[in-house]
Amino acid sequence: MAILPTNPREILPELDIEYQRLAQEHSQYEEELQNLTKSSYLNSEDLLQQIKLKKLKLRVKDQMEQILWRRAHGQPDS
């Protein structure tokens, strides 16, 4: 007998296309941040880009959490 995951974070990436897209976007921002922070010196443009990427990453994470919340509470997608 197979054990099915009960955590929505384990199920949604396979079922929800929007969640998949957001997860990929989140990973992309994380990768860009990692590449940016590899530099030993960040100029002002790099620092601004770092702030922008962190905000974008957080926004996407919030959207992912909203999807999880809606699914957990039986709310329709908007």
N, CA, C and O atoms as a Tripos MOL2 file, in Angstrom:
@<TRIPOS>MOLECULE
protein
  312   311    78     0     0
PROTEIN
NO_CHARGES

@<TRIPOS>ATOM
      1 N           0.8370   -1.1720    0.0000 N.3       1 MET1
      2 CA          0.0000    0.0000    0.0000 C.3       1 MET1
      3 C           0.8900    1.2460    0.0000 C.2       1 MET1
      4 O           1.8110    1.3640    0.8080 O.2       1 MET1
      5 N           0.6020    2.1640   -0.9120 N.am      2 ALA2
      6 CA          1.3790    3.3970   -1.0110 C.3       2 ALA2
      7 C           0.9070    4.3970    0.0300 C.2       2 ALA2
      8 O          -0.2840    4.4970    0.3230 O.2       2 ALA2
      9 N           1.8450    5.1210    0.5730 N.am      3 ILE3
     10 CA          1.5320    6.1730    1.5370 C.3       3 ILE3
     11 C           1.4270    7.4850    0.7720 C.2       3 ILE3
     12 O           2.3770    7.9120    0.1150 O.2       3 ILE3
     13 N           0.2750    8.1140    0.8630 N.am      4 LEU4
     14 CA          0.0500    9.3740    0.1700 C.3       4 LEU4
     15 C           0.4770   10.5290    1.0530 C.2       4 LEU4
     16 O           0.2350   10.5120    2.2600 O.2       4 LEU4
     17 N           1.1160   11.5400    0.4590 N.am      5 PRO5
     18 CA          1.5150   12.7070    1.2510 C.3       5 PRO5
     19 C           0.2800   13.4690    1.7140 C.2       5 PRO5
     20 O          -0.6870   13.6030    0.9640 O.2       5 PRO5
     21 N           0.3080   13.9670    2.9420 N.am      6 THR6
     22 CA         -0.8140   14.7440    3.4670 C.3       6 THR6
     23 C          -0.4830   16.2230    3.5530 C.2       6 THR6
     24 O          -1.3730   17.0450    3.7740 O.2       6 THR6
     25 N           0.7620   16.5670    3.3830 N.am      7 ASN7
     26 CA          1.1890   17.9580    3.4340 C.3       7 ASN7
     27 C           0.9200   18.5950    2.0730 C.2       7 ASN7
     28 O           1.4260   18.1050    1.0630 O.2       7 ASN7
     29 N           0.1270   19.6850    2.0170 N.am      8 PRO8
     30 CA         -0.1630   20.3290    0.7310 C.3       8 PRO8
     31 C           1.0870   20.7560   -0.0270 C.2       8 PRO8
     32 O           1.0720   20.8150   -1.2570 O.2       8 PRO8
     33 N           2.1690   21.0540    0.6870 N.am      9 ARG9
     34 CA          3.4060   21.4500    0.0150 C.3       9 ARG9
     35 C           3.9980   20.2990   -0.7970 C.2       9 ARG9
     36 O           4.7670   20.5210   -1.7330 O.2       9 ARG9
     37 N           3.6380   19.0820   -0.4340 N.am     10 GLU10
     38 CA          4.1180   17.9180   -1.1650 C.3      10 GLU10
     39 C           3.2100   17.5910   -2.3480 C.2      10 GLU10
     40 O           3.6640   17.0150   -3.3370 O.2      10 GLU10
     41 N           1.9480   17.9500   -2.2540 N.am     11 ILE11
     42 CA          0.9740   17.6130   -3.2850 C.3      11 ILE11
     43 C           0.8720   18.7020   -4.3510 C.2      11 ILE11
     44 O           0.8520   18.3950   -5.5430 O.2      11 ILE11
     45 N           0.8080   19.9560   -3.9430 N.am     12 LEU12
     46 CA          0.5470   21.0500   -4.8770 C.3      12 LEU12
     47 C           1.5370   21.1810   -6.0210 C.2      12 LEU12
     48 O           1.1160   21.4620   -7.1430 O.2      12 LEU12
     49 N           2.8240   20.9930   -5.7960 N.am     13 PRO13
     50 CA          3.7230   21.1320   -6.9410 C.3      13 PRO13
     51 C           3.3670   20.1940   -8.0870 C.2      13 PRO13
     52 O           3.6770   20.4880   -9.2410 O.2      13 PRO13
     53 N           2.7300   19.0860   -7.7920 N.am     14 GLU14
     54 CA          2.3540   18.1440   -8.8280 C.3      14 GLU14
     55 C           0.9880   18.4650   -9.4350 C.2      14 GLU14
     56 O           0.7400   18.1200  -10.5910 O.2      14 GLU14
     57 N           0.1030   19.1140   -8.6880 N.am     15 LEU15
     58 CA         -1.2720   19.3010   -9.1250 C.3      15 LEU15
     59 C          -1.6050   20.7060   -9.6120 C.2      15 LEU15
     60 O          -2.4370   20.8600  -10.5060 O.2      15 LEU15
     61 N          -0.9940   21.7040   -9.0630 N.am     16 ASP16
     62 CA         -1.3840   23.0890   -9.3390 C.3      16 ASP16
     63 C          -0.3540   23.7580  -10.2480 C.2      16 ASP16
     64 O           0.7970   23.9540   -9.8580 O.2      16 ASP16
     65 N          -0.7720   24.1000  -11.4430 N.am     17 ILE17
     66 CA          0.1390   24.7020  -12.4290 C.3      17 ILE17
     67 C           0.6410   26.0650  -11.9540 C.2      17 ILE17
     68 O           1.8170   26.3890  -12.1230 O.2      17 ILE17
     69 N          -0.2430   26.8580  -11.3630 N.am     18 GLU18
     70 CA          0.1570   28.1810  -10.8680 C.3      18 GLU18
     71 C           1.1970   28.0410   -9.7620 C.2      18 GLU18
     72 O           2.1770   28.7860   -9.7230 O.2      18 GLU18
     73 N           0.9790   27.0800   -8.8620 N.am     19 TYR19
     74 CA          1.9450   26.8410   -7.7890 C.3      19 TYR19
     75 C           3.2850   26.4140   -8.3750 C.2      19 TYR19
     76 O           4.3320   26.8610   -7.9060 O.2      19 TYR19
     77 N           3.2700   25.5620   -9.3850 N.am     20 GLN20
     78 CA          4.5050   25.1300  -10.0530 C.3      20 GLN20
     79 C           5.2560   26.3240  -10.6360 C.2      20 GLN20
     80 O           6.4710   26.4520  -10.4840 O.2      20 GLN20
     81 N           4.4970   27.1990  -11.3090 N.am     21 ARG21
     82 CA          5.1120   28.3790  -11.9320 C.3      21 ARG21
     83 C           5.7470   29.2690  -10.8710 C.2      21 ARG21
     84 O           6.8640   29.7550  -11.0450 O.2      21 ARG21
     85 N           5.0280   29.4790   -9.7710 N.am     22 LEU22
     86 CA          5.5500   30.3150   -8.6950 C.3      22 LEU22
     87 C           6.7810   29.6800   -8.0480 C.2      22 LEU22
     88 O           7.7360   30.3830   -7.7180 O.2      22 LEU22
     89 N           6.7680   28.3700   -7.8670 N.am     23 ALA23
     90 CA          7.9190   27.6810   -7.2800 C.3      23 ALA23
     91 C           9.1430   27.8230   -8.1770 C.2      23 ALA23
     92 O          10.2530   28.0210   -7.6850 O.2      23 ALA23
     93 N           8.9480   27.7250   -9.4880 N.am     24 GLN24
     94 CA         10.0690   27.9120  -10.4170 C.3      24 GLN24
     95 C          10.5840   29.3410  -10.3670 C.2      24 GLN24
     96 O          11.7930   29.5740  -10.3820 O.2      24 GLN24
     97 N           9.6710   30.2890  -10.3080 N.am     25 GLU25
     98 CA         10.0520   31.7030  -10.2210 C.3      25 GLU25
     99 C          10.8360   31.9550   -8.9270 C.2      25 GLU25
    100 O          11.8470   32.6580   -8.9390 O.2      25 GLU25
    101 N          10.3730   31.3860   -7.8250 N.am     26 HIS26
    102 CA         11.0400   31.5260   -6.5350 C.3      26 HIS26
    103 C          12.4610   30.9680   -6.6150 C.2      26 HIS26
    104 O          13.4050   31.5870   -6.1230 O.2      26 HIS26
    105 N          12.6060   29.8090   -7.2310 N.am     27 SER27
    106 CA         13.9310   29.1870   -7.3830 C.3      27 SER27
    107 C          14.8450   30.0400   -8.2560 C.2      27 SER27
    108 O          16.0410   30.1590   -7.9910 O.2      27 SER27
    109 N          14.2700   30.6280   -9.2930 N.am     28 GLN28
    110 CA         15.0550   31.4950  -10.1790 C.3      28 GLN28
    111 C          15.5890   32.7020   -9.4140 C.2      28 GLN28
    112 O          16.7590   33.0590   -9.5510 O.2      28 GLN28
    113 N          14.7290   33.3320   -8.6070 N.am     29 TYR29
    114 CA         15.1700   34.4830   -7.8190 C.3      29 TYR29
    115 C          16.2490   34.0780   -6.8240 C.2      29 TYR29
    116 O          17.2140   34.8130   -6.6130 O.2      29 TYR29
    117 N          16.0860   32.9110   -6.2150 N.am     30 GLU30
    118 CA         17.0790   32.4140   -5.2630 C.3      30 GLU30
    119 C          18.4230   32.1900   -5.9580 C.2      30 GLU30
    120 O          19.4760   32.5280   -5.4170 O.2      30 GLU30
    121 N          18.3740   31.6250   -7.1470 N.am     31 GLU31
    122 CA         19.6110   31.3930   -7.9070 C.3      31 GLU31
    123 C          20.2890   32.7160   -8.2700 C.2      31 GLU31
    124 O          21.5090   32.8420   -8.1700 O.2      31 GLU31
    125 N          19.4950   33.6900   -8.6880 N.am     32 GLU32
    126 CA         20.0490   35.0030   -9.0130 C.3      32 GLU32
    127 C          20.6730   35.6510   -7.7770 C.2      32 GLU32
    128 O          21.7340   36.2700   -7.8620 O.2      32 GLU32
    129 N          20.0140   35.5050   -6.6400 N.am     33 LEU33
    130 CA         20.5710   36.0450   -5.3970 C.3      33 LEU33
    131 C          21.8870   35.3640   -5.0470 C.2      33 LEU33
    132 O          22.8450   36.0290   -4.6530 O.2      33 LEU33
    133 N          21.9390   34.0520   -5.1870 N.am     34 GLN34
    134 CA         23.1610   33.3120   -4.8940 C.3      34 GLN34
    135 C          24.3020   33.7610   -5.8100 C.2      34 GLN34
    136 O          25.4320   33.9400   -5.3570 O.2      34 GLN34
    137 N          24.0060   33.9410   -7.0850 N.am     35 ASN35
    138 CA         25.0280   34.4030   -8.0270 C.3      35 ASN35
    139 C          25.5030   35.8100   -7.6890 C.2      35 ASN35
    140 O          26.6890   36.1210   -7.8020 O.2      35 ASN35
    141 N          24.5790   36.6410   -7.2810 N.am     36 LEU36
    142 CA         24.9180   38.0170   -6.9390 C.3      36 LEU36
    143 C          25.8010   38.0770   -5.6900 C.2      36 LEU36
    144 O          26.7330   38.8780   -5.6300 O.2      36 LEU36
    145 N          25.5190   37.2570   -4.7170 N.am     37 THR37
    146 CA         26.2640   37.3200   -3.4630 C.3      37 THR37
    147 C          27.6090   36.5990   -3.5270 C.2      37 THR37
    148 O          28.3740   36.6380   -2.5630 O.2      37 THR37
    149 N          27.9060   35.9460   -4.6400 N.am     38 LYS38
    150 CA         29.2150   35.3080   -4.8000 C.3      38 LYS38
    151 C          30.3250   36.3470   -4.9540 C.2      38 LYS38
    152 O          31.4940   36.0670   -4.6860 O.2      38 LYS38
    153 N          29.9520   37.5180   -5.3780 N.am     39 SER39
    154 CA         30.9190   38.5880   -5.5670 C.3      39 SER39
    155 C          31.4220   39.0780   -4.2080 C.2      39 SER39
    156 O          30.6560   39.1840   -3.2510 O.2      39 SER39
    157 N          32.7120   39.3720   -4.1410 N.am     40 SER40
    158 CA         33.2790   39.8660   -2.8910 C.3      40 SER40
    159 C          32.9310   41.3340   -2.6370 C.2      40 SER40
    160 O          33.0110   41.8180   -1.5080 O.2      40 SER40
    161 N          32.5460   42.0280   -3.7030 N.am     41 TYR41
    162 CA         32.1810   43.4380   -3.5630 C.3      41 TYR41
    163 C          30.8890   43.6790   -4.3340 C.2      41 TYR41
    164 O          30.7770   43.3090   -5.5020 O.2      41 TYR41
    165 N          29.9290   44.2950   -3.6840 N.am     42 LEU42
    166 CA         28.6820   44.6600   -4.3390 C.3      42 LEU42
    167 C          28.6110   46.1750   -4.4610 C.2      42 LEU42
    168 O          28.6700   46.8960   -3.4650 O.2      42 LEU42
    169 N          28.4840   46.6460   -5.7010 N.am     43 ASN43
    170 CA         28.3320   48.0900   -5.8820 C.3      43 ASN43
    171 C          26.8810   48.4740   -5.5950 C.2      43 ASN43
    172 O          26.0630   47.6130   -5.2680 O.2      43 ASN43
    173 N          26.5660   49.7370   -5.7130 N.am     44 SER44
    174 CA         25.2240   50.2060   -5.3450 C.3      44 SER44
    175 C          24.1500   49.5670   -6.2290 C.2      44 SER44
    176 O          23.0580   49.2620   -5.7490 O.2      44 SER44
    177 N          24.4470   49.3650   -7.5070 N.am     45 GLU45
    178 CA         23.4780   48.7160   -8.3970 C.3      45 GLU45
    179 C          23.2380   47.2670   -7.9670 C.2      45 GLU45
    180 O          22.1050   46.7850   -7.9880 O.2      45 GLU45
    181 N          24.3070   46.5860   -7.5800 N.am     46 ASP46
    182 CA         24.1750   45.2030   -7.1060 C.3      46 ASP46
    183 C          23.3470   45.1350   -5.8290 C.2      46 ASP46
    184 O          22.5230   44.2370   -5.6600 O.2      46 ASP46
    185 N          23.5710   46.0900   -4.9340 N.am     47 LEU47
    186 CA         22.8110   46.1240   -3.6870 C.3      47 LEU47
    187 C          21.3230   46.3690   -3.9520 C.2      47 LEU47
    188 O          20.4610   45.7550   -3.3220 O.2      47 LEU47
    189 N          21.0340   47.2750   -4.8920 N.am     48 LEU48
    190 CA         19.6410   47.5250   -5.2580 C.3      48 LEU48
    191 C          19.0100   46.2920   -5.9000 C.2      48 LEU48
    192 O          17.8560   45.9630   -5.6300 O.2      48 LEU48
    193 N          19.7780   45.6170   -6.7520 N.am     49 GLN49
    194 CA         19.2910   44.3910   -7.3830 C.3      49 GLN49
    195 C          19.0300   43.3170   -6.3300 C.2      49 GLN49
    196 O          18.0530   42.5740   -6.4250 O.2      49 GLN49
    197 N          19.8940   43.2370   -5.3380 N.am     50 GLN50
    198 CA         19.7320   42.2670   -4.2570 C.3      50 GLN50
    199 C          18.4260   42.5330   -3.4880 C.2      50 GLN50
    200 O          17.6820   41.6020   -3.1770 O.2      50 GLN50
    201 N          18.1640   43.7830   -3.1930 N.am     51 ILE51
    202 CA         16.9310   44.1670   -2.5000 C.3      51 ILE51
    203 C          15.7130   43.8220   -3.3560 C.2      51 ILE51
    204 O          14.7280   43.2740   -2.8600 O.2      51 ILE51
    205 N          15.7930   44.1490   -4.6450 N.am     52 LYS52
    206 CA         14.6970   43.8670   -5.5530 C.3      52 LYS52
    207 C          14.4150   42.3640   -5.6230 C.2      52 LYS52
    208 O          13.2560   41.9520   -5.5670 O.2      52 LYS52
    209 N          15.4540   41.5510   -5.7440 N.am     53 LEU53
    210 CA         15.2810   40.1050   -5.8340 C.3      53 LEU53
    211 C          14.6740   39.5410   -4.5470 C.2      53 LEU53
    212 O          13.8240   38.6530   -4.5940 O.2      53 LEU53
    213 N          15.1120   40.0580   -3.4060 N.am     54 LYS54
    214 CA         14.5590   39.5890   -2.1320 C.3      54 LYS54
    215 C          13.0750   39.9190   -2.0220 C.2      54 LYS54
    216 O          12.2930   39.1060   -1.5300 O.2      54 LYS54
    217 N          12.6850   41.1070   -2.4770 N.am     55 LYS55
    218 CA         11.2760   41.4920   -2.4430 C.3      55 LYS55
    219 C          10.4510   40.6390   -3.3970 C.2      55 LYS55
    220 O           9.3500   40.2060   -3.0570 O.2      55 LYS55
    221 N          10.9870   40.3970   -4.5950 N.am     56 LEU56
    222 CA         10.2810   39.5600   -5.5630 C.3      56 LEU56
    223 C          10.1290   38.1340   -5.0390 C.2      56 LEU56
    224 O           9.0750   37.5140   -5.1790 O.2      56 LEU56
    225 N          11.1930   37.6340   -4.4400 N.am     57 LYS57
    226 CA         11.1690   36.2840   -3.8880 C.3      57 LYS57
    227 C          10.1320   36.1790   -2.7740 C.2      57 LYS57
    228 O           9.4000   35.1920   -2.7020 O.2      57 LYS57
    229 N          10.0630   37.1710   -1.9210 N.am     58 LEU58
    230 CA          9.0920   37.1920   -0.8340 C.3      58 LEU58
    231 C           7.6620   37.2980   -1.3680 C.2      58 LEU58
    232 O           6.7570   36.6380   -0.8580 O.2      58 LEU58
    233 N           7.4620   38.1210   -2.3860 N.am     59 ARG59
    234 CA          6.1310   38.2670   -2.9930 C.3      59 ARG59
    235 C           5.6530   36.9260   -3.5490 C.2      59 ARG59
    236 O           4.5000   36.5410   -3.3540 O.2      59 ARG59
    237 N           6.5450   36.2210   -4.2400 N.am     60 VAL60
    238 CA          6.1960   34.9260   -4.8180 C.3      60 VAL60
    239 C           5.9000   33.9180   -3.7010 C.2      60 VAL60
    240 O           4.9550   33.1360   -3.8040 O.2      60 VAL60
    241 N           6.6940   33.9380   -2.6540 N.am     61 LYS61
    242 CA          6.4720   33.0380   -1.5260 C.3      61 LYS61
    243 C           5.1080   33.3030   -0.8930 C.2      61 LYS61
    244 O           4.3950   32.3660   -0.5340 O.2      61 LYS61
    245 N           4.7480   34.5700   -0.7570 N.am     62 ASP62
    246 CA          3.4340   34.9260   -0.2180 C.3      62 ASP62
    247 C           2.3120   34.3850   -1.1100 C.2      62 ASP62
    248 O           1.3070   33.8830   -0.6070 O.2      62 ASP62
    249 N           2.4830   34.4870   -2.4270 N.am     63 GLN63
    250 CA          1.4810   33.9620   -3.3530 C.3      63 GLN63
    251 C           1.3630   32.4420   -3.2290 C.2      63 GLN63
    252 O           0.2620   31.8960   -3.2960 O.2      63 GLN63
    253 N           2.4870   31.7680   -3.0500 N.am     64 MET64
    254 CA          2.4730   30.3190   -2.8700 C.3      64 MET64
    255 C           1.7310   29.9620   -1.5860 C.2      64 MET64
    256 O           0.9490   29.0110   -1.5640 O.2      64 MET64
    257 N           1.9680   30.7140   -0.5250 N.am     65 GLU65
    258 CA          1.2940   30.4690    0.7480 C.3      65 GLU65
    259 C          -0.2070   30.7220    0.6340 C.2      65 GLU65
    260 O          -1.0030   30.0210    1.2580 O.2      65 GLU65
    261 N          -0.5970   31.7170   -0.1570 N.am     66 GLN66
    262 CA         -2.0220   31.9850   -0.3630 C.3      66 GLN66
    263 C          -2.6940   30.8000   -1.0520 C.2      66 GLN66
    264 O          -3.8060   30.4150   -0.6900 O.2      66 GLN66
    265 N          -2.0200   30.2260   -2.0390 N.am     67 ILE67
    266 CA         -2.5650   29.0570   -2.7190 C.3      67 ILE67
    267 C          -2.7200   27.9060   -1.7370 C.2      67 ILE67
    268 O          -3.7510   27.2330   -1.7220 O.2      67 ILE67
    269 N          -1.6980   27.6780   -0.9160 N.am     68 LEU68
    270 CA         -1.7700   26.6160    0.0890 C.3      68 LEU68
    271 C          -2.9300   26.8520    1.0530 C.2      68 LEU68
    272 O          -3.6650   25.9210    1.3830 O.2      68 LEU68
    273 N          -3.0920   28.0780    1.4980 N.am     69 TRP69
    274 CA         -4.1610   28.4070    2.4390 C.3      69 TRP69
    275 C          -5.5280   28.1630    1.8070 C.2      69 TRP69
    276 O          -6.4100   27.5670    2.4270 O.2      69 TRP69
    277 N          -5.7000   28.6340    0.5500 N.am     70 ARG70
    278 CA         -6.9800   28.4400   -0.1360 C.3      70 ARG70
    279 C          -7.3000   26.9610   -0.2770 C.2      70 ARG70
    280 O          -8.4360   26.5430   -0.0520 O.2      70 ARG70
    281 N          -6.3080   26.1760   -0.6450 N.am     71 ARG71
    282 CA         -6.5220   24.7240   -0.7940 C.3      71 ARG71
    283 C          -6.8460   24.0740    0.5450 C.2      71 ARG71
    284 O          -7.7210   23.2110    0.6190 O.2      71 ARG71
    285 N          -6.1560   24.4750    1.5890 N.am     72 ALA72
    286 CA         -6.3610   23.8750    2.9070 C.3      72 ALA72
    287 C          -7.7370   24.2260    3.4690 C.2      72 ALA72
    288 O          -8.3080   23.4590    4.2450 O.2      72 ALA72
    289 N          -8.2670   25.3840    3.0780 N.am     73 HIS73
    290 CA         -9.5540   25.8330    3.6130 C.3      73 HIS73
    291 C         -10.6880   25.6960    2.6030 C.2      73 HIS73
    292 O         -11.7850   26.2070    2.8280 O.2      73 HIS73
    293 N         -10.4340   25.0220    1.5140 N.am     74 GLY74
    294 CA        -11.4770   24.7630    0.5370 C.3      74 GLY74
    295 C         -11.9700   25.9850   -0.1900 C.2      74 GLY74
    296 O         -13.0990   26.0010   -0.6800 O.2      74 GLY74
    297 N         -11.1510   27.0020   -0.2690 N.am     75 GLN75
    298 CA        -11.5310   28.2280   -0.9740 C.3      75 GLN75
    299 C         -11.2880   28.0630   -2.4720 C.2      75 GLN75
    300 O         -10.3290   27.3990   -2.8660 O.2      75 GLN75
    301 N         -12.1250   28.6480   -3.3020 N.am     76 PRO76
    302 CA        -11.9020   28.5710   -4.7580 C.3      76 PRO76
    303 C         -10.7030   29.4090   -5.1610 C.2      76 PRO76
    304 O         -10.3750   30.3980   -4.5050 O.2      76 PRO76
    305 N         -10.0500   29.0080   -6.2430 N.am     77 ASP77
    306 CA         -8.9290   29.7810   -6.7660 C.3      77 ASP77
    307 C          -9.4400   31.1000   -7.3130 C.2      77 ASP77
    308 O         -10.5380   31.1780   -7.8630 O.2      77 ASP77
    309 N          -8.6300   32.1340   -7.1550 N.am     78 SER78
    310 CA         -9.0400   33.4320   -7.6790 C.3      78 SER78
    311 C          -8.1830   33.8370   -8.8330 C.2      78 SER78
    312 O          -8.3840   34.9090   -9.4050 O.2      78 SER78
@<TRIPOS>BOND
     1     1     2 1
     2     2     3 1
     3     3     4 2
     4     3     5 am
     5     5     6 1
     6     6     7 1
     7     7     8 2
     8     7     9 am
     9     9    10 1
    10    10    11 1
    11    11    12 2
    12    11    13 am
    13    13    14 1
    14    14    15 1
    15    15    16 2
    16    15    17 am
    17    17    18 1
    18    18    19 1
    19    19    20 2
    20    19    21 am
    21    21    22 1
    22    22    23 1
    23    23    24 2
    24    23    25 am
    25    25    26 1
    26    26    27 1
    27    27    28 2
    28    27    29 am
    29    29    30 1
    30    30    31 1
    31    31    32 2
    32    31    33 am
    33    33    34 1
    34    34    35 1
    35    35    36 2
    36    35    37 am
    37    37    38 1
    38    38    39 1
    39    39    40 2
    40    39    41 am
    41    41    42 1
    42    42    43 1
    43    43    44 2
    44    43    45 am
    45    45    46 1
    46    46    47 1
    47    47    48 2
    48    47    49 am
    49    49    50 1
    50    50    51 1
    51    51    52 2
    52    51    53 am
    53    53    54 1
    54    54    55 1
    55    55    56 2
    56    55    57 am
    57    57    58 1
    58    58    59 1
    59    59    60 2
    60    59    61 am
    61    61    62 1
    62    62    63 1
    63    63    64 2
    64    63    65 am
    65    65    66 1
    66    66    67 1
    67    67    68 2
    68    67    69 am
    69    69    70 1
    70    70    71 1
    71    71    72 2
    72    71    73 am
    73    73    74 1
    74    74    75 1
    75    75    76 2
    76    75    77 am
    77    77    78 1
    78    78    79 1
    79    79    80 2
    80    79    81 am
    81    81    82 1
    82    82    83 1
    83    83    84 2
    84    83    85 am
    85    85    86 1
    86    86    87 1
    87    87    88 2
    88    87    89 am
    89    89    90 1
    90    90    91 1
    91    91    92 2
    92    91    93 am
    93    93    94 1
    94    94    95 1
    95    95    96 2
    96    95    97 am
    97    97    98 1
    98    98    99 1
    99    99   100 2
   100    99   101 am
   101   101   102 1
   102   102   103 1
   103   103   104 2
   104   103   105 am
   105   105   106 1
   106   106   107 1
   107   107   108 2
   108   107   109 am
   109   109   110 1
   110   110   111 1
   111   111   112 2
   112   111   113 am
   113   113   114 1
   114   114   115 1
   115   115   116 2
   116   115   117 am
   117   117   118 1
   118   118   119 1
   119   119   120 2
   120   119   121 am
   121   121   122 1
   122   122   123 1
   123   123   124 2
   124   123   125 am
   125   125   126 1
   126   126   127 1
   127   127   128 2
   128   127   129 am
   129   129   130 1
   130   130   131 1
   131   131   132 2
   132   131   133 am
   133   133   134 1
   134   134   135 1
   135   135   136 2
   136   135   137 am
   137   137   138 1
   138   138   139 1
   139   139   140 2
   140   139   141 am
   141   141   142 1
   142   142   143 1
   143   143   144 2
   144   143   145 am
   145   145   146 1
   146   146   147 1
   147   147   148 2
   148   147   149 am
   149   149   150 1
   150   150   151 1
   151   151   152 2
   152   151   153 am
   153   153   154 1
   154   154   155 1
   155   155   156 2
   156   155   157 am
   157   157   158 1
   158   158   159 1
   159   159   160 2
   160   159   161 am
   161   161   162 1
   162   162   163 1
   163   163   164 2
   164   163   165 am
   165   165   166 1
   166   166   167 1
   167   167   168 2
   168   167   169 am
   169   169   170 1
   170   170   171 1
   171   171   172 2
   172   171   173 am
   173   173   174 1
   174   174   175 1
   175   175   176 2
   176   175   177 am
   177   177   178 1
   178   178   179 1
   179   179   180 2
   180   179   181 am
   181   181   182 1
   182   182   183 1
   183   183   184 2
   184   183   185 am
   185   185   186 1
   186   186   187 1
   187   187   188 2
   188   187   189 am
   189   189   190 1
   190   190   191 1
   191   191   192 2
   192   191   193 am
   193   193   194 1
   194   194   195 1
   195   195   196 2
   196   195   197 am
   197   197   198 1
   198   198   199 1
   199   199   200 2
   200   199   201 am
   201   201   202 1
   202   202   203 1
   203   203   204 2
   204   203   205 am
   205   205   206 1
   206   206   207 1
   207   207   208 2
   208   207   209 am
   209   209   210 1
   210   210   211 1
   211   211   212 2
   212   211   213 am
   213   213   214 1
   214   214   215 1
   215   215   216 2
   216   215   217 am
   217   217   218 1
   218   218   219 1
   219   219   220 2
   220   219   221 am
   221   221   222 1
   222   222   223 1
   223   223   224 2
   224   223   225 am
   225   225   226 1
   226   226   227 1
   227   227   228 2
   228   227   229 am
   229   229   230 1
   230   230   231 1
   231   231   232 2
   232   231   233 am
   233   233   234 1
   234   234   235 1
   235   235   236 2
   236   235   237 am
   237   237   238 1
   238   238   239 1
   239   239   240 2
   240   239   241 am
   241   241   242 1
   242   242   243 1
   243   243   244 2
   244   243   245 am
   245   245   246 1
   246   246   247 1
   247   247   248 2
   248   247   249 am
   249   249   250 1
   250   250   251 1
   251   251   252 2
   252   251   253 am
   253   253   254 1
   254   254   255 1
   255   255   256 2
   256   255   257 am
   257   257   258 1
   258   258   259 1
   259   259   260 2
   260   259   261 am
   261   261   262 1
   262   262   263 1
   263   263   264 2
   264   263   265 am
   265   265   266 1
   266   266   267 1
   267   267   268 2
   268   267   269 am
   269   269   270 1
   270   270   271 1
   271   271   272 2
   272   271   273 am
   273   273   274 1
   274   274   275 1
   275   275   276 2
   276   275   277 am
   277   277   278 1
   278   278   279 1
   279   279   280 2
   280   279   281 am
   281   281   282 1
   282   282   283 1
   283   283   284 2
   284   283   285 am
   285   285   286 1
   286   286   287 1
   287   287   288 2
   288   287   289 am
   289   289   290 1
   290   290   291 1
   291   291   292 2
   292   291   293 am
   293   293   294 1
   294   294   295 1
   295   295   296 2
   296   295   297 am
   297   297   298 1
   298   298   299 1
   299   299   300 2
   300   299   301 am
   301   301   302 1
   302   302   303 1
   303   303   304 2
   304   303   305 am
   305   305   306 1
   306   306   307 1
   307   307   308 2
   308   307   309 am
   309   309   310 1
   310   310   311 1
   311   311   312 2
@<TRIPOS>SUBSTRUCTURE
     1 MET1         2 RESIDUE 1 A MET
     2 ALA2         6 RESIDUE 1 A ALA
     3 ILE3        10 RESIDUE 1 A ILE
     4 LEU4        14 RESIDUE 1 A LEU
     5 PRO5        18 RESIDUE 1 A PRO
     6 THR6        22 RESIDUE 1 A THR
     7 ASN7        26 RESIDUE 1 A ASN
     8 PRO8        30 RESIDUE 1 A PRO
     9 ARG9        34 RESIDUE 1 A ARG
    10 GLU10       38 RESIDUE 1 A GLU
    11 ILE11       42 RESIDUE 1 A ILE
    12 LEU12       46 RESIDUE 1 A LEU
    13 PRO13       50 RESIDUE 1 A PRO
    14 GLU14       54 RESIDUE 1 A GLU
    15 LEU15       58 RESIDUE 1 A LEU
    16 ASP16       62 RESIDUE 1 A ASP
    17 ILE17       66 RESIDUE 1 A ILE
    18 GLU18       70 RESIDUE 1 A GLU
    19 TYR19       74 RESIDUE 1 A TYR
    20 GLN20       78 RESIDUE 1 A GLN
    21 ARG21       82 RESIDUE 1 A ARG
    22 LEU22       86 RESIDUE 1 A LEU
    23 ALA23       90 RESIDUE 1 A ALA
    24 GLN24       94 RESIDUE 1 A GLN
    25 GLU25       98 RESIDUE 1 A GLU
    26 HIS26      102 RESIDUE 1 A HIS
    27 SER27      106 RESIDUE 1 A SER
    28 GLN28      110 RESIDUE 1 A GLN
    29 TYR29      114 RESIDUE 1 A TYR
    30 GLU30      118 RESIDUE 1 A GLU
    31 GLU31      122 RESIDUE 1 A GLU
    32 GLU32      126 RESIDUE 1 A GLU
    33 LEU33      130 RESIDUE 1 A LEU
    34 GLN34      134 RESIDUE 1 A GLN
    35 ASN35      138 RESIDUE 1 A ASN
    36 LEU36      142 RESIDUE 1 A LEU
    37 THR37      146 RESIDUE 1 A THR
    38 LYS38      150 RESIDUE 1 A LYS
    39 SER39      154 RESIDUE 1 A SER
    40 SER40      158 RESIDUE 1 A SER
    41 TYR41      162 RESIDUE 1 A TYR
    42 LEU42      166 RESIDUE 1 A LEU
    43 ASN43      170 RESIDUE 1 A ASN
    44 SER44      174 RESIDUE 1 A SER
    45 GLU45      178 RESIDUE 1 A GLU
    46 ASP46      182 RESIDUE 1 A ASP
    47 LEU47      186 RESIDUE 1 A LEU
    48 LEU48      190 RESIDUE 1 A LEU
    49 GLN49      194 RESIDUE 1 A GLN
    50 GLN50      198 RESIDUE 1 A GLN
    51 ILE51      202 RESIDUE 1 A ILE
    52 LYS52      206 RESIDUE 1 A LYS
    53 LEU53      210 RESIDUE 1 A LEU
    54 LYS54      214 RESIDUE 1 A LYS
    55 LYS55      218 RESIDUE 1 A LYS
    56 LEU56      222 RESIDUE 1 A LEU
    57 LYS57      226 RESIDUE 1 A LYS
    58 LEU58      230 RESIDUE 1 A LEU
    59 ARG59      234 RESIDUE 1 A ARG
    60 VAL60      238 RESIDUE 1 A VAL
    61 LYS61      242 RESIDUE 1 A LYS
    62 ASP62      246 RESIDUE 1 A ASP
    63 GLN63      250 RESIDUE 1 A GLN
    64 MET64      254 RESIDUE 1 A MET
    65 GLU65      258 RESIDUE 1 A GLU
    66 GLN66      262 RESIDUE 1 A GLN
    67 ILE67      266 RESIDUE 1 A ILE
    68 LEU68      270 RESIDUE 1 A LEU
    69 TRP69      274 RESIDUE 1 A TRP
    70 ARG70      278 RESIDUE 1 A ARG
    71 ARG71      282 RESIDUE 1 A ARG
    72 ALA72      286 RESIDUE 1 A ALA
    73 HIS73      290 RESIDUE 1 A HIS
    74 GLY74      294 RESIDUE 1 A GLY
    75 GLN75      298 RESIDUE 1 A GLN
    76 PRO76      302 RESIDUE 1 A PRO
    77 ASP77      306 RESIDUE 1 A ASP
    78 SER78      310 RESIDUE 1 A SER
